[in-house]
Amino acid sequence: MKIEVVHNPDKTFLDSKKVGSWPIWTKEVSDFPWSYDEQEMCYFLEGEVTVTPDGESGVSIKKGDFVTFPEGMNCTWHITSPVRKHYKFGV
């Protein structure tokens, strides 16, 4: 299970995915387990988090990152700065 991160994608990339039309999710500083029933793509508008897939090393994510989480992944989120992100589930 691999988390894919694109740091600071350009406007053309974001526009091609229609990121601006996706809903926004926010979350305060916290730790919680999460399971992905389907793929999620998201674009971080604010915040910092380390997402650690079960049995693997953590991945640091921050403002300006475009992230794809794979379907079937179980992980733990460790939010160190409040998160605000656009998100889309499914393909």
N, C-alpha and C positions, 0 to 999 in steps of 0.2 A: 504494500500500500504506500504509494508515494504522493506527497503533497507537492503540487507544482506551484511555484511562485514566480511571477514576472514583476520585477521591481520597476516602478515608475513607467508603466506603459504609456505610449503617446496617445494623443487624442484620436487619431485614426483607428488605432487598435480598440480603444474603448467604444468609439462610435460604431465600429463594425459588430460589436457584441450587443449594442443598444443598452449599455450599462445604465445610462441616465433614466431609463424607463423602469428599471427594476425597483422593487420595494427596498426600504431601508430598515435595518435591524440595529438596535442599540443595546448595549449591556455594560453595566458598571464593573468596577474592579471585582474579580471573583475567580473561583476555581470550580470547574464542574466537568463531569464526564459527558461525552457525546458520542452518538453512533449515527453514521450516515447511511440511511436506507436508499439513497440515490445520490448521484453526483451533485456537488454544489460548486458554483462559480461565484466569486464575490470580489468586490473592489473596496478596499479599506479607505474611508474618508478621514477617519480619526482613530487614534488608539494604538496600543501595542499589546501583543499576545504571543505566548509560546504555546503551540499545539503539539502535543506529544502522542503519536500513535502508539497503541499498546505494543510493548516489546521493542520499540524503536527510539531513536533520538528525537528530541524536540526540534521544531521548526519555528524560528522567530519571524513574526509578521508585523508590519507596521503601516502607518499611513502611506498611501501611494502604491501599495502592493495589490496586484491582481492574483487571486489564489484559486486553485482548483483542488477540491477535496474529493477523493475517489469514493465511489459507492462501496459500501461494505466495511468502511474503516471505523474502528472504535478508537477513541482517543480521549485525552483530557485537555481542556482549555485552561490556561493560566493567564488571566487578563491582568496586566499591570498598569494599564492606562485605559480609561473608558473607550469602548469601541463603538464606532458608527460606520456601517458598511452597507453598500448595495449588495443584494444577493439574488441568486436564481438557482432553483433546484431543477434537476432533470437536464436532459440534453436538448 
